[in-house]
Amino acid sequence: MEYNVNTMPPINIVTIDYKQYLSVSEISSIEHEVSIMETREAAGIEALRIVQEQRGWVSDESLYAIADLLNMPEAELEGVATFYNLIYRQEVGQFVIHLCDSIACHLTGYQQIYQAINTHLGIGYGQTTGDKKFTFLSNVCLGGCDKAPTMIIGKQHYQQLTPENVIDILNDLASQESEHD
Amino acid sequence: MIEIIRPLTQLVNLQSPLSLNDYISEGGYQGASKALHDYSPKQVLDLVGDSGLKGRGGAGFPTGMKWSCVPMFEADDDNAPAFKYLVANADEMEPGTFKDRYLLEGAPHQLVEAMIIAAYTIAANRGYIFLRGEYHLAGKRLQQAINEAYQQNWLGKNIQGTNFSFDLYVHTSAGRYICGEETALINALEGRRANPRAKPPFPQISGLFGQPTVVNNVETLCNLPHIVKQGADWFKALSPNSDSGTKIYAACGRVKSPGLWELPMGTTIREILYQHAGGMAGGFKLRGLLPGGASTDFLLPEHLDTPMDFDSIAKVGSRLGTGGLIVLDDKNCPVAMVLNLMRFFAQESCGFCTPCRDGTPWAVEVLTRIEQGTGRKEDLDTLYNLCDFMWLGKTHCALAPGAVEPLKSALRYFSDEFEQHIDNGCCSYQQDNIVNKSLTLQSSQGGAVHG
C-alpha cells in the first residue's frame, strides 16, 4: 500500500497535566525536600514516600505526577520506585504487615508466625485480604534481633511474637475503624 | 570489679531521650564546644587520627585517614566547592545488627553533636542522616533533636558565635540493604537506584552531587564528642588491646538474654556470650556463631576465647563486622541458616554486576535443593565454585563476597551436615518442614507488590 503522509489522519496527542493529581500539601512537602537537595530529582524517593503516606500506595498517575513535578523522565522514577522495598507500586490493604524473615527471626522461629498469619488471614506474601484490610509482605532484618521474632505494621514495631499474640494484634487492628472512611 | 566506662551508652535513654538542655547539663555538647572554640580543624583531625578510632560499620577503616583525604580550601579560594557533605550512615540493615538503632533512639543529641565535630573537621557545610525507612521512632527523635539544636544555634549559621556554619537534615531511605555501601548510599541520596559506584574517584574527592563527601557509620561518629572532650590517650586506654575505645557488642539467637552491651574493644566472645548474654537458652547447645552480622564467616566453640577486635577476629578467619553475634544452636539446621542468609543477599543484591545478580540466586537454588532433601553430590562443588566466582575482586562491591563468607565457612565447618542432607535425602532438624516448604514456594512465587 502506498504510504502518503498527507492523506494520513492526524495523530491526536492528548497532553495530560499530571501535576493536578497531587494535592497542595503533597506538593509543598515535596518542594521542601527539593529545597534541601542540589537537584530536583534527588527528592524523588522522598516524594514517592510522601505520596504513599497520603494515598497508601503509588499509582501510575501519582508516579507520572511526581516525575512531572521533578522534571524527570517517568521511566527513571519508575526504576527508582521499583528498586526500593518500601515503595508499593500495587494497591495494598489498610494495614501492611512486614514480617521479618532474616536470620535472628529465622533462628527463633518466624516460620510459625508466618503460618499463624497465613492461616488466620488466608493470605501469603504479596497478597491482600478480600476486605482490603491486610497486605502481607516479608521484610529484611528490622533491627529487633534481641526481641525476635518481629514485624512492623504501619509505623508500629511488634516484638517477641508468638503464634498466639500475633493473632491478637491482627484482631485488634481489624476491629479498628478504617482510617480512610 | 573494675567499673567499665561506657561513653557511648551512658546517656542513652530509650524511653525518653534527653532533651538538648538535659543533654547539656549531663556534659553534652562540651566536645563540640571544645572543637569549635579551642581547636583548628587540623587539630581535631590529628586528635582523631591519634585516638586510633576505626570505622564501626564493618570495614574498620581508620576514621582519621578517611577524613584526611578530603580536600581543604582557604575561605577566599575560588576553587572551593559550594558544598561539602557529611553523611551519617544510619541505614542499619545488616541482619543481626541493632546497635545504631539503640544510639539513634536513645541519644539523638549525641549524634548531632558528633556530626558538628566531624563537619567542622572536614569543613562540611551540609549534612544528612541517611536513616533506614523502618526506623520511624529514630526518625522522629532525630528530627526533634535537630530542631532543638537549630533553636539554640548548635546548627545553622555561625554556630555558637564561630565562623562555622552547618545544616543537618534527615533523609529516610525507602529500604534496600545495598544503601549501606557508601557509594550506593550516595546514589540513593541523589534520588537514584542504589547501585554502588566505581572507585576511584573516592567520595572524599567526588561524592554526593560530585562534591567532597564523607560517609561515617553512626557508632563511629558517636565516639567523637568523647574523644574531643577526654583526649586520644583516654580513648586508647578504654581498650586493653591494640584497637582503641569501646564497642557495642550484641548477641541474638537462642541465647538466654539477647541484647547489646558497650564493652572495651577486644572483649572475648566467651565473655559477651556467657557473662552478658547469659549463655545459651535452656535446652540449646552452642554450635557456632557469626561474630559480626550476616556477612561474616562462622566461628566455632573453639574460638570462644578470641578477643572481638579487628585483628584478632581476622586471625581466626572471620571479621569483626558490626560486632553483633548471631548464635547458631544445635536445634537449628546450619544448612537452613546459610540458606536464609543467602536468600537475604539474593533479594538485596542490586543487580548491577553479574556474579552477584546471578550467583546469589543460584546459590539459593542449590541450597534450597539440599535443604529439601533433593540435593545431588555435585551440588557441593557448585557451591564451592560459586564461592570463588563471587569472591573479592570479581564483583563490583562487597555484597557478594559478604554473602560468600558464611557459605564458605559453613561448607568447611559443617561439611558433614551438607553431606548428610544429600545422602539421607532430608533435613534431620525439620520439625516444621511443611512450614518451610510452603515458605520456599511462597518466596519463589515472589511477593510482587514492590514491582
HADDOCK unambig.tbl for C-alpha pairs under 7 A between the chains (distance, minus, plus):
assign (segid A and resid 41 and name CA) (segid B and resid 191 and name CA) 5.99 0.50 0.50
assign (segid A and resid 42 and name CA) (segid B and resid 189 and name CA) 6.51 0.50 0.50
assign (segid A and resid 42 and name CA) (segid B and resid 190 and name CA) 4.28 0.50 0.50
assign (segid A and resid 42 and name CA) (segid B and resid 191 and name CA) 3.91 0.50 0.50
assign (segid A and resid 43 and name CA) (segid B and resid 191 and name CA) 5.91 0.50 0.50
assign (segid A and resid 44 and name CA) (segid B and resid 191 and name CA) 5.31 0.50 0.50
assign (segid A and resid 45 and name CA) (segid B and resid 174 and name CA) 6.90 0.50 0.50
assign (segid A and resid 45 and name CA) (segid B and resid 191 and name CA) 5.72 0.50 0.50
assign (segid A and resid 80 and name CA) (segid B and resid 192 and name CA) 5.98 0.50 0.50
assign (segid A and resid 80 and name CA) (segid B and resid 193 and name CA) 5.18 0.50 0.50
assign (segid A and resid 82 and name CA) (segid B and resid 450 and name CA) 5.77 0.50 0.50
assign (segid A and resid 82 and name CA) (segid B and resid 451 and name CA) 5.11 0.50 0.50
assign (segid A and resid 83 and name CA) (segid B and resid 193 and name CA) 6.23 0.50 0.50
assign (segid A and resid 84 and name CA) (segid B and resid 174 and name CA) 5.45 0.50 0.50
assign (segid A and resid 84 and name CA) (segid B and resid 175 and name CA) 5.42 0.50 0.50
assign (segid A and resid 84 and name CA) (segid B and resid 176 and name CA) 5.81 0.50 0.50
assign (segid A and resid 85 and name CA) (segid B and resid 174 and name CA) 6.34 0.50 0.50
assign (segid A and resid 85 and name CA) (segid B and resid 175 and name CA) 5.11 0.50 0.50
assign (segid A and resid 85 and name CA) (segid B and resid 176 and name CA) 6.24 0.50 0.50
assign (segid A and resid 85 and name CA) (segid B and resid 450 and name CA) 6.03 0.50 0.50
assign (segid A and resid 86 and name CA) (segid B and resid 174 and name CA) 5.05 0.50 0.50
assign (segid A and resid 86 and name CA) (segid B and resid 175 and name CA) 5.63 0.50 0.50
assign (segid A and resid 87 and name CA) (segid B and resid 174 and name CA) 6.53 0.50 0.50
assign (segid A and resid 87 and name CA) (segid B and resid 450 and name CA) 6.24 0.50 0.50
assign (segid A and resid 88 and name CA) (segid B and resid 449 and name CA) 5.83 0.50 0.50
assign (segid A and resid 88 and name CA) (segid B and resid 450 and name CA) 5.09 0.50 0.50
assign (segid A and resid 89 and name CA) (segid B and resid 449 and name CA) 6.16 0.50 0.50
assign (segid A and resid 89 and name CA) (segid B and resid 450 and name CA) 5.66 0.50 0.50
assign (segid A and resid 89 and name CA) (segid B and resid 451 and name CA) 6.11 0.50 0.50
assign (segid A and resid 90 and name CA) (segid B and resid 449 and name CA) 5.43 0.50 0.50
assign (segid A and resid 102 and name CA) (segid B and resid 95 and name CA) 6.17 0.50 0.50
assign (segid A and resid 102 and name CA) (segid B and resid 340 and name CA) 6.79 0.50 0.50
assign (segid A and resid 102 and name CA) (segid B and resid 344 and name CA) 6.86 0.50 0.50
assign (segid A and resid 103 and name CA) (segid B and resid 95 and name CA) 6.23 0.50 0.50
assign (segid A and resid 103 and name CA) (segid B and resid 96 and name CA) 6.73 0.50 0.50
assign (segid A and resid 103 and name CA) (segid B and resid 340 and name CA) 6.41 0.50 0.50
assign (segid A and resid 103 and name CA) (segid B and resid 341 and name CA) 6.43 0.50 0.50
assign (segid A and resid 104 and name CA) (segid B and resid 96 and name CA) 5.91 0.50 0.50
assign (segid A and resid 104 and name CA) (segid B and resid 252 and name CA) 6.20 0.50 0.50
assign (segid A and resid 104 and name CA) (segid B and resid 253 and name CA) 5.47 0.50 0.50
assign (segid A and resid 107 and name CA) (segid B and resid 253 and name CA) 5.70 0.50 0.50
assign (segid A and resid 107 and name CA) (segid B and resid 332 and name CA) 6.58 0.50 0.50
assign (segid A and resid 108 and name CA) (segid B and resid 253 and name CA) 6.33 0.50 0.50
assign (segid A and resid 108 and name CA) (segid B and resid 254 and name CA) 6.74 0.50 0.50
assign (segid A and resid 111 and name CA) (segid B and resid 435 and name CA) 6.32 0.50 0.50
assign (segid A and resid 111 and name CA) (segid B and resid 436 and name CA) 6.80 0.50 0.50
assign (segid A and resid 115 and name CA) (segid B and resid 435 and name CA) 6.73 0.50 0.50
assign (segid A and resid 124 and name CA) (segid B and resid 442 and name CA) 6.92 0.50 0.50
assign (segid A and resid 125 and name CA) (segid B and resid 442 and name CA) 6.58 0.50 0.50
assign (segid A and resid 125 and name CA) (segid B and resid 447 and name CA) 5.30 0.50 0.50
assign (segid A and resid 126 and name CA) (segid B and resid 447 and name CA) 3.84 0.50 0.50
assign (segid A and resid 126 and name CA) (segid B and resid 448 and name CA) 5.64 0.50 0.50
assign (segid A and resid 126 and name CA) (segid B and resid 449 and name CA) 5.74 0.50 0.50
assign (segid A and resid 137 and name CA) (segid B and resid 447 and name CA) 6.77 0.50 0.50
assign (segid A and resid 141 and name CA) (segid B and resid 93 and name CA) 6.16 0.50 0.50
assign (segid A and resid 141 and name CA) (segid B and resid 95 and name CA) 5.06 0.50 0.50
assign (segid A and resid 142 and name CA) (segid B and resid 134 and name CA) 6.97 0.50 0.50
assign (segid A and resid 143 and name CA) (segid B and resid 97 and name CA) 6.03 0.50 0.50
assign (segid A and resid 143 and name CA) (segid B and resid 98 and name CA) 4.60 0.50 0.50
assign (segid A and resid 144 and name CA) (segid B and resid 98 and name CA) 6.47 0.50 0.50
assign (segid A and resid 145 and name CA) (segid B and resid 96 and name CA) 5.72 0.50 0.50
assign (segid A and resid 145 and name CA) (segid B and resid 98 and name CA) 6.91 0.50 0.50
assign (segid A and resid 145 and name CA) (segid B and resid 252 and name CA) 5.84 0.50 0.50
assign (segid A and resid 146 and name CA) (segid B and resid 252 and name CA) 5.39 0.50 0.50
assign (segid A and resid 146 and name CA) (segid B and resid 258 and name CA) 4.72 0.50 0.50
assign (segid A and resid 146 and name CA) (segid B and resid 259 and name CA) 5.00 0.50 0.50
assign (segid A and resid 155 and name CA) (segid B and resid 136 and name CA) 6.18 0.50 0.50
